[in-house]
C-alpha cells in the first residue's frame, strides 16, 4: 500500500478530530457513558475509516491492557478515548490486514494513552485556577456554572488536539509496517500480543478485586485469544 492509497481525507480528519473531542470529555466531564473505553473509541476510529472491524480488533487488545487502570480515583491512568480512536483509525486506514501494522497501531495507542494522561494532569491543575477563588464562586452560582462549562470545553479541546496532532503521523507510521515482511513481523506481533495479555492477566490477578481463583478463566481467555490471533492473523 502506498500513502496515496490511504483512506484518510480532510473531511475524515475533521470528523475524527470532532469525535476525539467528545471521547476526550467522556472519562470525567461529559457524557461519562464509557464511550472513551478503547474497545469503543478504537471501533469509532475504524468506522470513520470505513473498517470498524479493524478498529475493534485494536480496541480489544488495548481494552485488555487498560483494564488494570480504572479511570477513577487519584491514580494516573491512560487516556484511552483519543488514543483508541487514533490507533483504531490508523490500523483501519491501512487496510486492517497486516499483523505488523496491528502491532504498531497497538503500541501507538498505548503510548498516546499515557501521553494523554499527562494532558489530563495539566488540565486538572488548570481546573484549580478556573474554580478560584472559591468564595466568589460560592456567592454567584451562575459564575460557577459558567466556569464549569469552560472546564468541560477545555477537556474537549484537549481530546481534539491529541487526535489532530497524532492521527496523520500515526497512519503514516502504521503504513510503513504494511510494506514489511508479514511473516517476520507476524511472529513478533503474536509474541508481543500474548506477552501483553499475560502481563495484564498477572496484574489483574494481583489486585485486591481479582482473586487467585480467577486464574483458570484468565488462562482460558488468553488461550482463546492466541487461537484467534493464530487463526485469523498469522
C-alpha positions as a Python dict, from the first residue, in 0.01 Angstrom:
ca = {
    (1, 'X'): (0, 0, 0),
    (2, 'X'): (125, 348, -87),
    (3, 'X'): (47, 663, 109),
    (4, 'X'): (-165, 791, -179),
    (5, 'X'): (-396, 490, -134),
    (6, 'X'): (-482, 567, 227),
    (7, 'X'): (-848, 627, 307),
    (8, 'X'): (-780, 946, 504),
    (9, 'X'): (-904, 1272, 355),
    (10, 'X'): (-960, 1622, 501),
    (11, 'X'): (-1326, 1553, 578),
    (12, 'X'): (-1243, 1231, 762),
    (13, 'X'): (-970, 1411, 955),
    (14, 'X'): (-1216, 1680, 1069),
    (15, 'X'): (-1473, 1419, 1176),
    (16, 'X'): (-1201, 1233, 1364),
    (17, 'X'): (-1097, 1547, 1549),
    (18, 'X'): (-1458, 1618, 1650),
    (19, 'X'): (-1501, 1257, 1763),
    (20, 'X'): (-1177, 1285, 1958),
    (21, 'X'): (-1312, 1592, 2136),
    (22, 'X'): (-1621, 1402, 2251),
    (23, 'X'): (-1418, 1096, 2351),
    (24, 'X'): (-1174, 1316, 2539),
    (25, 'X'): (-1457, 1453, 2753),
    (26, 'X'): (-1619, 1121, 2832),
    (27, 'X'): (-1394, 995, 3112),
    (28, 'X'): (-1469, 1267, 3367),
    (29, 'X'): (-1660, 1550, 3201),
    (30, 'X'): (-1947, 1452, 2970),
    (31, 'X'): (-2138, 1230, 2895),
    (32, 'X'): (-1950, 968, 3104),
    (33, 'X'): (-2108, 687, 2903),
    (34, 'X'): (-1785, 480, 2876),
    (35, 'X'): (-1753, 555, 2504),
    (36, 'X'): (-1393, 653, 2579),
    (37, 'X'): (-1306, 291, 2659),
    (38, 'X'): (-1064, 166, 2391),
    (39, 'X'): (-1294, -108, 2261),
    (40, 'X'): (-1544, 168, 2172),
    (41, 'X'): (-1311, 452, 2075),
    (42, 'X'): (-1095, 231, 1851),
    (43, 'X'): (-1407, 94, 1682),
    (44, 'X'): (-1521, 452, 1619),
    (45, 'X'): (-1181, 524, 1464),
    (46, 'X'): (-1214, 221, 1240),
    (47, 'X'): (-1569, 321, 1147),
    (48, 'X'): (-1451, 665, 1037),
    (49, 'X'): (-1204, 492, 805),
    (50, 'X'): (-1465, 252, 671),
    (51, 'X'): (-1344, -58, 858),
    (52, 'X'): (-1495, -81, 1209),
    (53, 'X'): (-1389, -445, 1249),
    (54, 'X'): (-1021, -350, 1215),
    (55, 'X'): (-1066, -74, 1471),
    (56, 'X'): (-1240, -310, 1711),
    (57, 'X'): (-951, -557, 1685),
    (58, 'X'): (-713, -287, 1805),
    (59, 'X'): (-961, -179, 2072),
    (60, 'X'): (-998, -531, 2214),
    (61, 'X'): (-625, -558, 2279),
    (62, 'X'): (-599, -206, 2421),
    (63, 'X'): (-901, -278, 2642),
    (64, 'X'): (-724, -578, 2792),
    (65, 'X'): (-415, -369, 2860),
    (66, 'X'): (-612, -86, 3020),
    (67, 'X'): (-830, -298, 3249),
    (68, 'X'): (-565, -268, 3521),
    (69, 'X'): (-603, 111, 3515),
    (70, 'X'): (-965, 201, 3601),
    (71, 'X'): (-1042, 569, 3524),
    (72, 'X'): (-1131, 685, 3873),
    (73, 'X'): (-965, 794, 4192),
    (74, 'X'): (-634, 974, 4231),
    (75, 'X'): (-427, 722, 4032),
    (76, 'X'): (-298, 820, 3690),
    (77, 'X'): (-446, 619, 3405),
    (78, 'X'): (-412, 624, 3023),
    (79, 'X'): (-649, 849, 2831),
    (80, 'X'): (-798, 578, 2613),
    (81, 'X'): (-1054, 786, 2423),
    (82, 'X'): (-846, 985, 2171),
    (83, 'X'): (-568, 726, 2185),
    (84, 'X'): (-801, 440, 2096),
    (85, 'X'): (-952, 640, 1811),
    (86, 'X'): (-610, 717, 1663),
    (87, 'X'): (-491, 358, 1697),
    (88, 'X'): (-806, 206, 1551),
    (89, 'X'): (-822, 456, 1268),
    (90, 'X'): (-454, 404, 1184),
    (91, 'X'): (-490, 29, 1150),
    (92, 'X'): (-819, 56, 957),
    (93, 'X'): (-685, 323, 721),
    (94, 'X'): (-402, 94, 613),
    (95, 'X'): (-633, -195, 528),
    (96, 'X'): (-665, -374, 861),
    (97, 'X'): (-483, -685, 738),
    (98, 'X'): (-112, -681, 820),
    (99, 'X'): (-18, -821, 1160),
    (100, 'X'): (282, -591, 1181),
    (101, 'X'): (55, -292, 1130),
    (102, 'X'): (-168, -418, 1411),
    (103, 'X'): (128, -434, 1647),
    (104, 'X'): (243, -84, 1558),
    (105, 'X'): (-111, 54, 1597),
    (106, 'X'): (-140, -102, 1944),
    (107, 'X'): (195, 42, 2051),
    (108, 'X'): (90, 385, 1926),
    (109, 'X'): (-243, 364, 2108),
    (110, 'X'): (-84, 265, 2436),
    (111, 'X'): (186, 533, 2414),
    (112, 'X'): (-62, 802, 2315),
    (113, 'X'): (-287, 697, 2602),
    (114, 'X'): (-15, 768, 2855),
    (115, 'X'): (73, 1092, 2681),
    (116, 'X'): (-293, 1183, 2712),
    (117, 'X'): (-273, 1114, 3085),
    (118, 'X'): (-18, 1395, 3109),
    (119, 'X'): (-261, 1634, 2940),
    (120, 'X'): (-531, 1525, 3188),
    (121, 'X'): (-298, 1613, 3474),
    (122, 'X'): (-228, 1956, 3324),
    (123, 'X'): (-599, 2017, 3265),
    (124, 'X'): (-682, 1927, 3624),
    (125, 'X'): (-424, 2172, 3752),
    (126, 'X'): (-583, 2432, 3526),
    (127, 'X'): (-923, 2349, 3672),
    (128, 'X'): (-792, 2458, 4011),
    (129, 'X'): (-736, 2802, 3866),
    (130, 'X'): (-1072, 2810, 3691),
    (131, 'X'): (-1267, 2744, 4012),
    (132, 'X'): (-1077, 3002, 4216),
    (133, 'X'): (-1149, 3193, 4430),
    (134, 'X'): (-1400, 2958, 4591),
    (135, 'X'): (-1568, 3233, 4792),
    (136, 'X'): (-1651, 3433, 4481),
    (137, 'X'): (-1797, 3132, 4303),
    (138, 'X'): (-1999, 3029, 4608),
    (139, 'X'): (-2165, 3370, 4607),
    (140, 'X'): (-2252, 3353, 4236),
    (141, 'X'): (-2392, 3016, 4116),
    (142, 'X'): (-2422, 3145, 3757),
    (143, 'X'): (-2049, 3219, 3751),
    (144, 'X'): (-1976, 2872, 3889),
    (145, 'X'): (-2185, 2716, 3612),
    (146, 'X'): (-2003, 2923, 3351),
    (147, 'X'): (-1663, 2814, 3485),
    (148, 'X'): (-1782, 2454, 3484),
    (149, 'X'): (-1868, 2480, 3116),
    (150, 'X'): (-1527, 2629, 3043),
    (151, 'X'): (-1359, 2330, 3210),
    (152, 'X'): (-1567, 2087, 3001),
    (153, 'X'): (-1484, 2268, 2677),
    (154, 'X'): (-1115, 2263, 2768),
    (155, 'X'): (-1141, 1886, 2806),
    (156, 'X'): (-1299, 1867, 2460),
    (157, 'X'): (-1021, 2084, 2319),
    (158, 'X'): (-761, 1858, 2479),
    (159, 'X'): (-907, 1546, 2315),
    (160, 'X'): (-946, 1714, 1977),
    (161, 'X'): (-590, 1844, 1977),
    (162, 'X'): (-450, 1498, 2055),
    (163, 'X'): (-630, 1348, 1757),
    (164, 'X'): (-549, 1644, 1531),
    (165, 'X'): (-179, 1622, 1614),
    (166, 'X'): (-125, 1246, 1604),
    (167, 'X'): (-377, 1094, 1360),
    (168, 'X'): (-192, 1161, 1034),
    (169, 'X'): (158, 1077, 1169),
    (170, 'X'): (21, 758, 1323),
    (171, 'X'): (-141, 650, 997),
    (172, 'X'): (186, 709, 813),
    (173, 'X'): (389, 514, 1070),
    (174, 'X'): (146, 220, 1062),
    (175, 'X'): (163, 229, 682),
    (176, 'X'): (536, 160, 698),
    (177, 'X'): (462, -167, 878),
    (178, 'X'): (224, -278, 599),
    (179, 'X'): (507, -298, 350),
    (180, 'X'): (730, -501, 582),
    (181, 'X'): (766, -875, 567),
    (182, 'X'): (449, -1019, 719),
    (183, 'X'): (596, -1347, 835),
    (184, 'X'): (872, -1191, 1043),
    (185, 'X'): (658, -910, 1181),
    (186, 'X'): (375, -1155, 1238),
    (187, 'X'): (583, -1364, 1474),
    (188, 'X'): (690, -1058, 1671),
    (189, 'X'): (332, -928, 1677),
    (190, 'X'): (190, -1255, 1810),
    (191, 'X'): (462, -1279, 2073),
    (192, 'X'): (404, -919, 2183),
    (193, 'X'): (27, -960, 2200),
    (194, 'X'): (48, -1281, 2402),
    (195, 'X'): (307, -1134, 2639),
    (196, 'X'): (88, -827, 2681),
    (197, 'X'): (-213, -1045, 2764),
    (198, 'X'): (-6, -1240, 3015),
    (199, 'X'): (120, -921, 3178),
    (200, 'X'): (-230, -779, 3205),
    (201, 'X'): (-360, -1107, 3348),
    (202, 'X'): (-84, -1112, 3607),
    (203, 'X'): (-151, -753, 3709),
    (204, 'X'): (-523, -819, 3740),
    (205, 'X'): (-469, -1133, 3948),
    (206, 'X'): (-250, -940, 4192),
    (207, 'X'): (-515, -674, 4255),
    (208, 'X'): (-742, -699, 4557),
    (209, 'X'): (-1051, -718, 4335),
    (210, 'X'): (-937, -1029, 4149),
    (211, 'X'): (-884, -1350, 4345),
    (212, 'X'): (-643, -1629, 4265),
    (213, 'X'): (-938, -1848, 4165),
    (214, 'X'): (-979, -1627, 3859),
    (215, 'X'): (-658, -1761, 3708),
    (216, 'X'): (-827, -2051, 3520),
    (217, 'X'): (-1059, -1808, 3344),
    (218, 'X'): (-767, -1581, 3261),
    (219, 'X'): (-571, -1869, 3114),
    (220, 'X'): (-870, -1985, 2908),
    (221, 'X'): (-921, -1631, 2779),
    (222, 'X'): (-554, -1597, 2688),
    (223, 'X'): (-565, -1933, 2507),
    (224, 'X'): (-872, -1835, 2307),
    (225, 'X'): (-710, -1504, 2216),
    (226, 'X'): (-398, -1685, 2098),
    (227, 'X'): (-606, -1919, 1879),
    (228, 'X'): (-788, -1623, 1729),
    (229, 'X'): (-461, -1446, 1657),
    (230, 'X'): (-300, -1752, 1501),
    (231, 'X'): (-607, -1847, 1301),
    (232, 'X'): (-714, -1506, 1180),
    (233, 'X'): (-398, -1301, 1152),
    (234, 'X'): (-93, -1522, 1105),
}
